[in-house]
Amino acid sequence: MRISILLISLILIAGCKPAEVPDTIQKGLDSISIRWVPDQREDICSFKLKMISGDKIQIKGETNLPEARTEILNYLVNSGISYIDSLNVLPDTITIKKRWGIVNVSTCNIKHNPSHASELVSQATMGTPVRILKNKGGWLLVQTPDHYIGWADDSGVTEMNDKEFASWKHSDRLIYTSKTGDVLSASDTKTVVSDIIAGSIVQYNSEKDNLFNVILPDGRHGTIEKSKAQKFSQWCSEKTMTADNMILFAKTCTGTPYMWGGTSTKTCDCSGFTKTIYFSVGIILARDASLQFLHGQPVDISSSLINLEPGDLIFFGHLNNGVKKITHVGMYIGDTEVIHSSGMVRINSLDSTRTNFSRHLKETMMGARRIIGCRSERGTEAVAENSWYNSKY
């Protein structure tokens, strides 16, 4: 009797088991997602499929790429599948009324999760435009001009609607070119309004003697020294990507402490440092070392360093099942030397006869990339041609 009851129960449970999404559909949609978003650090395309009401599929998730959503839904239509569309495009215009923002602090920390206790993944300097994708409990999910995505405390970002953002892009702006400094009160030049660092962008208000009067992204007013800033439009048009300029700037950062996620002249990790160097000459590099390794012209260093030129990026790491796993990056400055952030910004040689030789760097070299001379495109984009910074694009 007990066996009969057990068999009946198993039959009933099996009969109530929901149908599974066909493998061909799941794999087809996964391939579309991976093609549009090969790395989830830079874009979002996340969804789940569920069979409901017999042969109908519910697709639920989110993406910041409308084109990806269109292709996914077209695939379902062409497959003859009946579906319920719950795939949202970010930003959600119902909850996000202002989809743009400008960083209003010298260094805005960007976290992996919306929490102060979460891992720091990147930083953005004052005046960096960001796209706001979501908000949650005082945190904004933002995408920076290098396409990197993370959570920023909303107090560090001035939110803007499309009209306000367009006005900011059309405004006269200045870019801070010195390593660090202060914005001082216009009425009392001893009062600090904010600190400011290299790459920060503020609005030009007026000028007198040796000072620019400026407006910070959140409306605060102050002054900065003329010798430490340049008109942004002029900087964009005149800034040339030369090895000498990058090396000169990089060496001013010597001794700057290492910090995981740091992307500024205050603190920096290895890729944050190379990214900061290249921004100083008007180039937006991809954020992480493994991402930077995907861009630029490959340079052969398999047998010697003879093909390297100053300004080239050298990548380090190890092989994982025959695949290069990139964990570190530095910039070649010539004469066998690399400037990089490891513990602090330092210069090491790849020549074993030098006193600053690093055996670890020499033994872990994985490859090199040349950015100088490359065209402006994702991963090596010129600030002057980026539509988030400039109104003409």
N, C-alpha and C positions, 0 to 999 in steps of 0.2 A: 504493500500500500504506500509506504513511504517512498519507494523507488518510483512508483507511478506518479506521485505528486511532484517529485523532483524533476522527472522527465517533462511533465506538463509545464512546470515553471521555466525550464530551460528553453522549451519551444516558444513559450510566450515572450521570453526575454529576447530571443533571437528574432522573433517576428517583429518586435518593437524597435530593434536596432536601426538607427537612422542610416539612410543610404550614404555612401561615401562619394566624394567628388572624384570623377574619373581622372585617372593619372594623366591622360593626354591633355586635359584641360588645365590641371594644376601645373604641369611642366610647361605648357605653352605660355601661360600667364607669367610664370616665374622667369622664363627666358626673356619676355618683354621687359619685365621689371629690372632684370640684371643689365639688359642692354641700355636702358635709360639711366639707371643708377648703378654703375659698377662699384661705387664706393659710397656707403651711407653716411660718411662724414661730410659729403658735399651736397647731397640731394636726398630727398625722401620719396620712397615708393614702397609703402608697407601695407599689406592687406591680408585678409583671411577669407577663405571660401567655405561655405557651409550649404549643404543640401537641405532644402526645406520644401514642403508641399510636393513630395514626390520627386519630380525631375527638375525642379526649379532651384537655381543657385543664388545665394545671397553673397555678394562681394562687399566686404566692409573694411575700410581702412582710410589711408590718406596719402596724398602726394603733393609736392609743390610744383609738379610739372603737368600742366593741363594737357600737353601733347601725349604724355604717358597714359593718362586716364583715357583719352580718346582712343588710343590704339588698343588698350585693354578691353574697352567696351565693344569696339569694332570686332575684336577677335571673338568675343562671346556671341555677337550677332551672327558672324560668319560661320560659327560652329553650330548654329541652330539651337543654341542653349537659351532657355527662358531664364531670366535673371532679375534680381532686385538690386538696384544700384544704390549702394551706401558707401561709395568711394568718394571721399571729399577732397577738394582741391584747397590747398593752403595758399594764402591765408583765407580763413573763413570770414567772409565779409559781414556775416551776421554778428560775430563777436569781435572782429578786428575792424574798427572804423578808421584807424590811422595805420596804414600798412608800411609806412616808412619811418625811419628814425635816424638821428644823428647822435653819436656818442658825445656826451657833454662833460666827461671827466678825462683827466690826462691819460689814464689807463683803465679801460673797462674790462673786468674779468669775465670770461665766458666759460661756463661750466657744462659738464656733461649732463647733469640733471638740475632741475630747478631747486637748488638748495645750496646754502653757503658751505655746507659740509661736503658737497660733491667735488669730484676731481676737476681741477682746472685744465681746460683743453686748449684755450687760446686767449688772446687779448686783442682789444681794438683801441687805437689811440683816439684822442679827441678829434672830432670832425669826421670820423669815419662814417659813411652812410651805411645803414643796414636795412635789410628787408625784414619786417616783423611778420612771423608766420603764426604764432600762437601766444596766448598769455595764460598764466596760471599762478595765482597767489602772489602777485608782486614780481613775477618773473616773466621775461619775454623770450620766446624762442626766436632767435635772429639768424639771418644769413649774412655774412660779411662779403665784401667785394671779391674775395678769393673763393667764394662759394661755400666756405666752411659754415657749419651749423652748430649752434649751442645755445645755452640759456644765459641771459644777462639780467642782472638786477635792474628793474625798470627805473630806478632812481638815476642810473648812469646813462640813460638814453632819452633824448627828447623826441617824443612821437610826433609824426607829421602826417597830414593827409596829402593827397597827390598835388594839390595846389601849393601848399606850404613847401613841399619838397622841391617842386619845380622852381619856386621863388628862391630857395636856398642855392640851387644849382646855377641860377642866373646871377646871383649876387657877387659882388667883389669880395674875394677871399684872399687870405694870406696863409702860407704854409710855414711852420716853424722849422728851421733848418739846423739849429744848434742842438746839441745832445740833450740838455735839460735846461730849465729856467723857471721863471715865475711870471705870472700875469699880475701886475700891480695895479692898485686902485688909481684911477685918473686924478682923483682929488687929493690923494695922499699916497705918494709913491713909496711909502714904507709899509703899506698895508697889502698883504698878499690876498689876491682874489682866488687864485688857483695856481697849481704848478702846471707846467707844460713841457712836453718832450718832443723830440724829433719826429716829424711826420704829422704833427697836429695841425688841423685846419680850422681857422677862425674867420669871422667876417670882418672885413675892413670897414672902419667907420670914418676915421680922419687921421691926420698926422700933424705932428708939431715937433720941431727940432729933431731930436734923435729917437722919437717914439712914434709908434703906431697906436692909435686908439682902436680897440677891437671889441667885437661883440662875440661872446661865447655862444655855443649852440643853445643853451638854456636861457639866453637873454642877459646874462651878467656882462657888465662892461669892465674894461680894464685897459692897460697899456703893456706893450712889449717893445723891446729894443729893436730898432730898424735893422741893425746889423745881424740880428738873429732870425730874420724872417724875410720872405720874398712874396711878391704878388703871385698867387696861385696860377693864374693864367700864363704869366711869364715863365714860371717854373715849369709848367707843362710843355710849353713850346721850346724852351731853351735847354731843358735837362737832357744831357746826353749820357748814355750808358757806356762809361769807359771803366776799364779796370783800375786806372789810377784814382778816379773819383771814389770807387767802391772801397779800395784798399785804404785810402785816406780816412774815409768815414769809419770803416770797420776798426781801425786801430785806435780811434777815439773811445771805443767801447771796451778796450782791454781792461780786464779785471772786473767787468760787470758780472755779478753773481748769476749762476745757473739756477733756473727754476722751471720745473716741468710745466709746460703750458705757457711760459713767458714769451711774449712776442713784442718786446719793446726795448728801449735803451735803459729801462730801469732794471729789468730782469729778463732773462731769455733762456729758452732751451735751444738745442742745436739748430733746428729748422726755423725756430722763431728768430734766431740771430741772422741766418742767411736771408730770411724773408725781409727783415728790417734793413739789411744792407742793400738789397735790391730795390726796396721801396725808396731809399734815399736817392736813387737815380731814376725813379719814376716807373718801376716795374712791379707788378703785383704777382708774386710767386704763389704757387700752391702752398698750403699751410704746413703739412707734415713732410718729413724726410722721404717717406715711402711714396708720397704723392709728387714731390719735387723730382724724384727719380724718373717719373713718367714723362717728363717734359724736357725740351731742349734737344740739342744735337749730341748724340753719344760720342764720347772721346775714348779711344782705345788706350787703356793703361794696363793691359794684361801682362806686358813684358817690361815696360819701363815707364818713366814719367815724361819722356821726351815730347809726347804729343800735347801735354798740358800747356795751357796759357793762363796767365793771371786773370782771375775772375771766374774761372771754371769751378763748378761745384764737384766735390769729391764725396762719394757715398761709401759708407762702411756698414758692415753687418756680417751675416753668415749664410751658409747654404742650408736650406731646409728641404730635404728630399729633392735636391737638385735645383731648387728654386731660390733665387736671391731674396733674402729677407733683410731689408734695409732698416737699420736702427740708429744711424748717425749720419750727419752731413757737416761738411765744412767748406770753406772757400779757399782755393789755391791762390797764393799771393806771389808765386815765383820762387826760384832758387830752392826748390824742394819743400817749401814751407806752406803750412795750412793754418788759417785762422779759424777757430771754431769755439763753440761753447761747451765746455766739459768741466764741471765744477765751477769754472768761471771762463770768461772769454780769454783765450790764450793762443799763442802761436807755437806750433810744434813742427818739427822737421820729419820728413820721411827718409832722410839720409842717416844711416846708422853711425856715421862718423861725427855727427853734430851733437852738441851738448843738449839740445832741446829735442832730440830724437824721441819719437814715440813708437815703441815696438808694437803696441796694441793697434795703433792706426795702420801701420805698415802691413800687419798680418791680417787685417780685417777689411782691406779695400775691396769693394764690390764693383766699382765703376765710376764714371765721371760724365758730366753733362755740360755742354757749352750753351749759355743763354745769350751772351753777346752776339748780335747778328741775327738772332732768331726773329721771326715775325711776331707781331702782337696777336696773341690768341690765348684761350683759356689755359691757365697755368703759367703763362709768361706775358700777361697782358699789360700794355702801357696804360698808366693812369690817365694819360691824355686822351685815350680812346675808350675809356670805360664810361658807360652811359649812366652809372650811378653817381659819378663825380662831375660829369660835364653835360650841359644842356644840349649840345649840338649832336649828341649821339643817341 
